[in-house]
Each structure stands twice: as structure tokens, then as C-alpha cells.
Amino acid sequence: MDFSRRDFLKMSAAGALGASASGWFDVLASRAAEARRQGVKHKSCILLWMAGGPAQSHTFDLKNSPYKAIDTAVEGIKISEHLPKLASEMKDMILLRSMSTGDGNHNTATYLMHTGFRKGAGGLTHPSLGAMVAHELGQPDFELPNFVAIGGAPGSGFLGPKYSPVILNGTDFAGLPDLKPAVPQKMLDEQASLLEELDRSFSQDYQAASINAHKTTYQRALDLMKSSKTRAFNLSDEPAKLREAYGRGRFGQGCLLARRLIEAGVPFVEVTLGGWDTHNNAVARCRQLSNELDPAMATLIADLRYKGLLKDTLIIWMGEFGRSQGDGSNHYARCWTSVLAGGGLKTGQVVGDSGDKGQAPTKRPISCPDFMATICKALGIDWTKNYTVRGRPLQKVDKAAKPIEEIF
């Protein structure tokens, strides 16, 4: 594993060099290292979803901002004074300062930024990004879910329940609840076999999507009950200093859990930090949210780098839109900022420009389809190839989409 002396010192200070209590993780790490030596790469993605629409002027594009702009690890790039830890990680980040989608409604913009399509387009319910990644990069026989959402996420749309997320809430994350069967394993297996036989007989007579949905749900539960890999969901294996470095709230602990799941082979994890709909008292509210975001995201980047996972893990930071310049009180979808980190991209740069007043893209406007095509390219997904659903070709990304080539 390659890391610098500076990285070593930083991670030592964060407590990230403490050994995991689980021997299974050591085995996983050795297998992952062997796979890398053989040239086998498994791309994965962590989406940090800022529900409500974070103000770009209070985070990563301080035009007409009430906050002070501070220097980062990349000369010439400045961000909010309340994100000092992220400022030190800027060499592994890309700021997309010219996002322009035009949708300022929470519901439809959330759908748009998760799927790449306007809600209702084609009369379809489109799969979210997590479902797409689970479909394209997930392992069908993997014991853990291929899509995990901490705090919730849009679903799998026309791809069906097989690719829907397992949703986790709470802050403890001491393992998946209710995994131990109420009856002996042999009896559980017999009951499962009987249920499968009944389902098979029923589905021969009645063709319904609900039958497959039901079967997918209980099969997923049975697989988890039998798997030792569910240890990945238990944060008690992690050193206390590292847990403190991430932050003890749900978002911070969710980011640590995301790292563990990625390490275990889960291809997509979404972690939500809500509260960014700052119509009132935005200055104080964004400062509080930044104090939660900053240690969690910065430690996630450093932790993935230390584990040798950052080059093959794309981190996305975004909300459904930005906010009006200055006070950050109103929805603003004409020009705003999203962030990418890791993923083997050409990091340490800014793409696009929001102009002197931060009101409109003056360089490289980025549409939602362009953004989605970029994510797909970063993950090794062919966005030009259609899904085939019940014999019908359906697009992954809008045909007009063009990836942001300057980051590759």
C-alpha cells in the first residue's frame, strides 16, 4: 500500500492506524491487495447527499458570502472558513462550480439529481444512481446488499426490487438488527424451502411483479442471516479515536460505516446529511452543518486513502440544487456547486466558473445529464448502452450527455 510519511502522520493523529478487531477485515484487505497486484479493479461509489440544497456561497464557492474564504492545499482554490479539514484534502477533490439544472423544487430536483431524468419523463420511474451502480457493478451472488442507504434514498425504479437499497437509520450502527433466526437453522432452511416451492407454484398461475418483489426480499434476508460478512455493519470493531475523528453524529458514523461497507465489497453507499433547506438563519445553520460535514468527509477521504481504496472509490458530494447568493436563503438551480473526490480522477482542480456574482455559469455549464455521464465514466459504466427491461430498451443517461473530459 502506497502512502506518504505525511499521510502516515495525519492518519496516526486521527487514530486510523488502530487495527480492526475483526480478523475477517484482515483477510479482506489481503485479498483486495492481491486483486490490485493482479490488475483487478472494482470501482465503488459513496454519495454524500446534502438534503435540502446546500448554499454554495457558504461552502465551496464563496461569492457574496458572509463567511471568510480560506486557502486550501491547492494554490488558488479557496473554500469556507468552516471547512478547514476539507481544505487540507483539496488535492484529492474537484469542485464543479457551474452545475446548472433549472429545477428548484425539492421533490423533482432530488429525483433529477439521483436519476439524471426529469420526473415523469417517458412515463417511467427511473432507477436512482445507487440502483444503476448495483445493477452494473454489483455481484449477483454477493451476500451483502449491493446498495446501502444511510438515512434513505430513492429506489430502483424500473430495474425492480433486486436493486433497491437496504435503508439504515439511527446512529449506533452496532450491526444489523434481527438477524438471528427465531428457530434453529435447520428448521429455518426447511421453512424457506417450503416457501420457495409455494412461490414457484403460485407464480406459474399468476404472473405479478409483487411475487418477485416478495421473493427478493426474503431471499436477501436469508442470505444476510447466514453471512459472516454482516460484521461490516458493526462499528464497534473500529478504534474509538477514529470514530471520534469522523464525528459521533449519524452522518459522521454513517461515513465510517460507508468506508467499512466499501472495504467489504459493497459497490454503492449513500449517506444523507439533512437540514440544508436554510430559508431562515442560513448563516448560523450552515456553520453548524459545516461543523458536522467537515470532519466526516475529510476523514473519509483520508481513511480511504490510507486503506488504499481512494483511487477506486468515487466520492460525490451534492444536494438537489444550490441557494441564492449572499444570504443563502432561497432555492437556486441556475448555478451551483457539486464536489467529486478520489475515483482515480484528475483531482485538485476547479471546473467551471459562476462569474463575479455567482449567478450564472461563465465557463463550462454542467447539466444533470453531463454530470451523470461523468459519474458513469468515472465508475467504468457505459452510459451509452441501454438497459433491456422486459425486452424494452431504456436509456441509462440522456443521449445528449457529454462527460466532463477535463477531469479524466
C-alpha positions in Angstrom: 0.0 0.0 0.0 1.5 3.4 -1.0 1.1 6.3 1.3 3.4 9.2 2.2 5.0 10.0 5.6 2.6 13.0 5.8 -0.3 10.6 5.3 1.0 8.3 8.0 1.3 11.1 10.5 -2.1 12.5 9.6 -3.8 9.1 10.0 -1.9 8.4 13.2 -3.3 11.6 14.6 -6.8 10.7 13.5 -6.4 7.3 15.2 -7.0 5.5 11.9 -4.0 3.2 12.3 -5.6 1.2 15.0 -6.2 -2.4 14.0 -9.6 -3.7 13.4 -10.8 -6.3 15.9 -12.2 -8.4 13.1 -9.8 -10.9 11.5 -12.2 -11.0 8.6 -11.2 -7.5 7.6 -7.5 -8.5 7.5 -8.4 -11.3 5.1 -10.4 -8.8 3.0 -7.6 -6.4 2.9 -5.1 -9.1 1.8 -7.5 -10.2 -0.9 -8.0 -6.7 -2.1 -4.3 -6.1 -2.2 -3.8 -9.3 -4.2 -6.5 -8.2 -6.6 -4.8 -4.9 -7.1 -1.5 -6.6 -7.8 -3.2 -8.7 -10.5 -4.7 -5.6 -12.1 -8.3 -6.4 -11.0 -10.1 -3.2 -10.0 -13.6 -2.9 -8.6 -14.9 0.6 -8.7 -17.3 1.7 -6.0 -19.1 4.9 -5.0 -20.1 6.8 -1.9 -22.7 9.5 -2.4 -22.9 12.1 0.4 -26.4 13.6 -0.1 -27.0 17.1 1.3 -30.7 17.1 1.5 -32.3 20.5 1.2 -29.9 22.2 -1.1 -26.6 23.5 0.4 -25.6 27.1 -0.2 -22.6 27.2 -2.5 -21.8 30.7 -1.1 -21.5 29.1 2.4 -19.4 26.0 1.4 -17.3 25.7 -1.8 -17.9 28.9 -3.9 -17.8 32.0 -1.6 -19.2 34.7 -3.9 -21.0 37.4 -1.9 -20.6 35.2 1.2 -21.0 36.1 4.9 -18.1 33.7 5.6 -14.4 34.2 5.2 -12.7 32.3 2.4 -9.6 30.3 3.4 -6.7 28.8 1.4 -6.6 25.1 0.7 -3.9 22.6 -0.1 -4.2 23.6 -3.8 -2.9 27.1 -4.5 -5.6 29.4 -5.8 -8.6 27.4 -4.5 -10.4 28.8 -1.6 -13.4 27.5 0.4 -15.4 28.3 3.5 -13.6 29.0 6.8 -15.8 26.4 8.4 -14.4 23.6 6.3 -10.7 23.7 7.4 -10.2 19.9 7.3 -11.6 19.6 3.8 -9.4 22.5 2.8 -6.4 20.3 3.7 -7.8 17.5 1.4 -8.3 19.6 -1.7 -5.6 17.8 -3.7 -8.0 14.8 -3.8 -11.1 16.9 -4.6 -12.7 18.5 -7.7 -15.1 21.5 -7.3 -17.7 21.6 -10.0 -18.8 25.2 -9.7 -21.1 25.5 -12.7 -23.8 23.0 -12.1 -26.9 24.3 -13.9 -30.2 22.2 -13.8 -33.0 24.8 -13.6 -35.1 22.7 -11.2 -35.7 24.4 -7.9 -38.3 22.1 -6.5 -37.1 19.7 -3.7 -39.1 16.7 -4.9 -38.4 16.8 -8.6 -34.8 18.1 -8.2 -34.0 15.2 -5.9 -35.4 12.8 -8.5 -33.4 14.6 -11.2 -30.1 14.5 -9.4 -30.5 10.9 -8.4 -31.6 9.6 -11.8 -30.5 12.0 -14.5 -34.1 12.3 -15.8 -37.0 14.7 -15.2 -39.7 13.2 -13.1 -42.4 11.6 -15.3 -40.2 11.5 -18.4 -41.3 8.7 -20.7 -44.0 7.7 -18.2 -41.2 5.8 -16.2 -39.9 5.7 -12.7 -36.2 5.7 -13.3 -33.6 3.9 -11.1 -31.5 6.0 -8.8 -27.7 6.2 -9.2 -27.3 3.6 -6.4 -29.6 1.2 -8.2 -27.7 1.8 -11.5 -24.4 1.0 -9.8 -25.8 -2.1 -8.1 -27.1 -3.3 -11.5 -23.9 -2.5 -13.4 -21.2 -3.2 -10.8 -22.8 -5.3 -8.2 -22.2 -9.0 -7.7 -25.5 -11.1 -8.1 -24.3 -13.7 -5.6 -22.8 -11.2 -3.1 -24.0 -11.9 0.5 -24.2 -8.2 1.4 -26.5 -5.7 -0.3 -25.1 -4.0 -3.4 -26.8 -0.7 -2.5 -27.0 0.6 1.1 -28.6 3.9 2.1 -27.9 5.5 5.5 -30.8 7.8 6.1 -32.8 6.9 3.0 -32.6 7.2 -0.8 -34.7 7.0 -3.9 -35.3 3.4 -5.1 -34.6 1.2 -8.1 -37.4 2.3 -10.4 -38.0 0.0 -13.4 -35.0 -2.1 -12.5 -37.1 -3.8 -9.8 -36.6 -4.7 -6.1 -33.4 -6.7 -6.7 -31.6 -3.4 -6.9 -33.4 -1.4 -4.3 -31.5 -0.1 -1.3 -31.2 -1.5 2.2 -32.0 1.5 4.3 -30.4 2.1 7.7 -31.3 4.7 10.3 -30.1 5.5 13.8 -26.6 6.4 14.9 -25.2 3.4 16.8 -24.6 1.1 13.8 -23.7 -1.9 16.0 -24.7 -4.4 13.4 -27.9 -5.3 11.5 -30.8 -5.9 13.9 -33.0 -9.0 14.0 -30.6 -11.2 12.0 -30.6 -14.1 14.4 -33.5 -16.6 13.4 -36.2 -17.3 15.9 -35.9 -21.0 15.1 -33.0 -23.4 14.7 -31.1 -23.1 11.3 -32.3 -26.5 10.0 -35.9 -25.5 10.6 -35.4 -22.1 9.0 -34.0 -23.8 5.9 -36.9 -26.2 5.7 -39.4 -23.4 6.0 -37.6 -21.3 3.4 -37.6 -24.3 1.0 -41.3 -24.8 1.5 -42.0 -21.1 0.9 -39.9 -21.2 -2.3 -41.9 -24.2 -3.5 -45.2 -22.4 -2.8 -44.0 -19.3 -4.5 -42.9 -21.2 -7.6 -46.3 -22.9 -7.8 -48.1 -19.7 -7.3 -46.1 -17.8 -9.9 -46.8 -20.4 -12.5 -50.5 -19.5 -12.2 -50.2 -15.8 -11.5 -47.6 -13.5 -13.2 -47.1 -10.5 -11.0 -44.2 -8.2 -10.1 -45.2 -8.4 -6.4 -44.3 -12.1 -6.4 -40.7 -11.4 -7.5 -40.5 -8.5 -5.0 -41.6 -10.7 -2.2 -39.1 -13.4 -3.2 -36.3 -10.9 -3.5 -37.0 -9.5 0.0 -37.0 -12.8 1.9 -34.0 -14.2 -0.1 -32.0 -11.1 0.8 -32.9 -11.6 4.4 -31.9 -15.3 4.4 -28.6 -14.6 2.8 -27.8 -12.0 5.4 -28.8 -14.3 8.2 -26.2 -16.9 7.0 -23.4 -14.5 6.3 -20.4 -13.7 8.5 -19.8 -10.6 6.3 -22.5 -8.7 8.2 -19.8 -7.8 10.6 -19.1 -4.9 8.3 -22.2 -3.2 9.7 -20.8 -3.2 13.2 -18.8 -0.1 14.1 -17.7 -1.4 17.5 -14.7 -3.0 15.7 -13.3 0.4 14.9 -10.9 2.3 17.2 -12.6 5.0 19.4 -10.2 7.7 18.1 -11.2 7.0 14.6 -14.9 7.2 15.4 -14.3 10.5 17.2 -12.4 11.8 14.1 -15.4 11.1 11.9 -17.8 12.7 14.4 -20.3 10.9 16.6 -23.4 12.1 14.9 -25.3 9.9 12.4 -23.6 11.5 9.4 -20.1 11.0 10.7 -20.7 7.5 11.8 -22.5 6.8 8.6 -19.4 7.9 6.6 -17.3 5.5 8.7 -19.9 2.7 8.0 -19.7 3.6 4.3 -16.0 3.1 4.3 -16.4 -0.3 6.0 -19.0 -1.4 3.5 -16.9 -0.3 0.6 -14.0 -2.2 2.1 -16.2 -5.3 2.3 -17.2 -5.1 -1.3 -20.4 -3.1 -1.4 -20.3 -1.0 -4.6 -22.6 1.9 -3.6 -23.4 3.6 -0.3 -25.4 6.8 0.1 -25.2 8.8 3.3 -27.6 11.7 4.0 -27.0 14.9 5.9 -30.2 16.8 6.0 -31.1 20.3 7.1 -29.7 22.3 4.2 -33.1 24.0 3.4 -31.9 27.1 5.1 -34.7 29.6 4.4 -34.1 31.1 7.9 -30.9 31.9 9.8 -28.8 30.4 7.0 -25.5 31.8 8.3 -25.7 30.1 11.7 -27.4 26.9 10.3 -24.8 26.3 7.6 -22.0 26.9 10.1 -23.5 24.1 12.3 -23.9 21.8 9.3 -20.4 22.5 8.1 -19.0 21.6 11.6 -20.7 18.1 11.1 -19.7 17.8 7.4 -16.1 18.9 7.6 -14.6 16.2 9.9 -16.7 13.4 8.5 -15.9 14.0 4.8 -12.3 14.9 5.4 -11.7 11.8 7.5 -13.5 9.6 4.9 -11.1 10.8 2.2 -8.0 10.3 4.4 -9.2 6.9 5.7 -9.9 5.6 2.2 -6.5 6.8 1.0 -4.8 5.1 4.0 -6.7 1.9 3.2 -5.6 2.0 -0.4 -9.2 2.4 -1.6 -9.5 6.1 -2.6 -8.3 5.6 -6.2 -11.1 3.1 -6.9 -13.8 4.8 -4.8 -15.6 7.9 -6.2 -17.0 10.2 -3.5 -19.8 12.5 -4.6 -20.9 15.5 -2.5 -24.1 17.2 -3.7 -27.6 18.3 -3.0 -30.6 18.8 -5.3 -29.7 22.4 -6.1 -27.8 25.4 -4.6 -29.1 28.6 -2.9 -29.3 32.3 -3.7 -26.2 34.3 -3.4 -25.4 36.2 -0.2 -27.7 35.1 2.5 -28.3 31.6 1.0 -32.0 31.7 1.9 -33.7 30.7 -1.4 -33.6 27.8 -3.8 -31.2 28.5 -6.7 -30.8 25.9 -9.6 -29.2 28.2 -12.2 -25.7 27.9 -11.0 -24.4 25.9 -8.0 -21.6 23.5 -6.8 -21.1 19.8 -6.5 -17.9 18.0 -5.5 -16.1 14.9 -6.5 -13.2 13.2 -4.7 -11.0 10.2 -5.3 -12.0 7.8 -8.0 -8.7 8.0 -9.9 -9.7 11.3 -11.4 -7.6 14.4 -12.1 -8.2 16.0 -8.7 -7.0 19.2 -7.2 -8.9 21.5 -9.6 -12.0 23.6 -10.2 -14.2 23.0 -13.2 -16.5 25.8 -14.3 -17.0 29.4 -13.1 -20.1 31.0 -11.6 -19.0 34.6 -12.6 -18.2 37.5 -10.4 -21.5 37.4 -8.6 -22.0 33.6 -8.6 -25.3 33.9 -10.5 -24.6 32.0 -13.8 -22.0 29.8 -15.4 -19.5 31.8 -17.4 -17.4 28.7 -18.1 -18.4 25.0 -18.7 -22.0 24.8 -17.6 -22.7 21.3 -16.3 -26.2 19.9 -16.9 -27.5 16.9 -15.0 -27.1 14.5 -17.9 -23.5 15.7 -18.3 -23.0 15.1 -14.6 -24.5 11.6 -14.7 -22.4 10.6 -17.8 -19.3 11.8 -15.9 -20.2 9.7 -12.9 -20.7 6.7 -15.2 -17.4 7.2 -16.9 -15.6 7.5 -13.6 -17.0 4.2 -12.4 -16.4 2.4 -15.7 -20.1 2.2 -16.7 -21.0 2.5 -20.4 -23.7 5.2 -20.2 -24.4 5.0 -23.9 -25.6 1.4 -23.7 -29.3 0.9 -22.9 -30.9 -1.3 -20.2 -33.1 -4.1 -21.5 -36.2 -4.3 -19.3 -38.8 -6.9 -20.4 -37.5 -6.7 -23.9 -37.7 -2.9 -24.0 -34.5 -0.7 -24.4 -34.3 2.0 -21.8 -31.6 4.7 -21.6 -29.2 4.9 -18.6 -28.4 8.5 -19.3 -29.8 11.1 -21.8 -28.4 10.7 -25.3 -27.2 14.3 -25.3 -25.0 13.8 -22.3 -21.3 14.6 -22.5 -18.8 13.7 -19.7 -16.6 16.4 -18.2 -13.5 15.3 -20.0 -11.0 17.6 -18.2 -11.2 15.6 -15.0 -10.1 12.3 -16.6 
